[in-house]
Amino acid sequence: MPSTDGAVKLTAEQRAQIKDIVCEILEIEPEEMTDTSLFKEAHGADSLGSIEILSSLERTFDVEIDQSQLTRMVNLDGVVAVVEDASK
C-alpha cells in the first residue's frame, strides 16, 4: 500500500519475512535480532552475507536492488527501507 510520499509500506508479514531471510543467512535466531541491531557489529555479518541478503530479497520480493544500497542495509530497519524504496 503506497504511503503519501510515494514509498511502499511493507506489511508486518513482509517485514517478518525479511527478518527470517536475514536471520537464516546470518545464522542467528530471530529473537537475537532487533530492528536496530547492527548486522556486522552485533551479528558478525560480512560482505558476502550482505550480498546474499540482497540477492534473496530481490528473488523473494521481485525487486531490483542496486549494490550501492548495501551501505543502507546495516540493520533490519535499513533493509526494510531499501526493499520499500525498491518496490516503488
C-alpha positions as CSV (number, residue, x, y, z in Angstrom):
1,M,0.0,0.0,0.0
2,P,1.6,3.3,-1.1
3,S,2.1,6.0,1.6
4,T,1.5,9.7,0.9
5,D,5.2,10.3,-0.1
6,G,5.0,7.6,-2.8
7,A,7.0,5.0,-0.9
8,V,5.6,1.5,-0.5
9,K,5.0,0.4,3.1
10,L,5.6,-3.3,3.8
11,T,3.1,-5.3,5.8
12,A,4.0,-6.8,9.1
13,E,4.1,-10.2,7.4
14,Q,6.6,-8.9,4.7
15,R,8.7,-7.4,7.4
16,A,8.8,-10.7,9.3
17,Q,9.7,-12.4,6.0
18,I,12.7,-10.1,5.7
19,K,13.8,-10.8,9.2
20,D,13.6,-14.5,8.6
21,I,15.7,-14.2,5.4
22,V,18.3,-12.1,7.3
23,C,18.4,-14.5,10.3
24,E,18.8,-17.5,8.1
25,I,21.7,-16.0,6.1
26,L,23.4,-14.7,9.2
27,E,22.7,-18.0,11.0
28,I,21.2,-16.3,14.1
29,E,17.9,-16.8,16.0
30,P,15.2,-14.2,15.2
31,E,15.0,-13.3,18.9
32,E,18.7,-12.3,18.8
33,M,17.9,-9.5,16.3
34,T,16.2,-6.2,16.9
35,D,15.1,-3.7,14.3
36,T,18.2,-1.6,15.0
37,S,20.9,-4.2,16.0
38,L,23.8,-3.8,13.6
39,F,24.4,-6.8,11.4
40,K,28.2,-6.5,11.2
41,E,28.9,-5.4,14.8
42,A,26.2,-7.3,16.7
43,H,25.9,-10.4,14.5
44,G,29.2,-10.9,12.8
45,A,27.9,-10.3,9.2
46,D,30.4,-10.0,6.4
47,S,30.2,-8.5,2.9
48,L,29.3,-11.9,1.4
49,G,26.4,-12.2,3.8
50,S,25.2,-8.7,2.8
51,I,25.2,-9.7,-0.9
52,E,23.4,-13.0,-0.1
53,I,20.7,-10.9,1.7
54,L,20.4,-8.5,-1.2
55,S,20.0,-11.4,-3.7
56,S,17.5,-13.3,-1.6
57,L,15.4,-10.1,-1.1
58,E,15.4,-9.5,-4.9
59,R,14.1,-13.0,-5.6
60,T,11.6,-13.0,-2.7
61,F,10.1,-9.6,-3.4
62,D,10.6,-9.5,-7.2
63,V,12.6,-6.2,-7.0
64,E,15.9,-4.9,-8.2
65,I,18.2,-3.5,-5.6
66,D,21.5,-1.8,-6.7
67,Q,24.6,-2.9,-4.8
68,S,25.1,0.7,-3.8
69,Q,22.2,0.2,-1.4
70,L,24.3,-2.2,0.7
71,T,25.6,0.7,2.7
72,R,22.0,1.3,4.0
73,M,21.4,-2.3,4.8
74,V,23.2,-2.2,8.2
75,N,20.2,-3.3,10.3
76,L,16.6,-4.6,9.9
77,D,15.1,-1.1,9.6
78,G,17.6,-0.3,6.9
79,V,16.8,-3.4,4.9
80,V,13.1,-2.8,5.1
81,A,13.6,0.8,3.9
82,V,15.7,-0.5,0.9
83,V,13.0,-3.0,0.0
84,E,10.3,-0.4,0.3
85,D,12.2,2.0,-1.9
86,A,12.9,-0.7,-4.5
87,S,9.1,-1.6,-4.5
88,K,8.0,1.9,-5.7
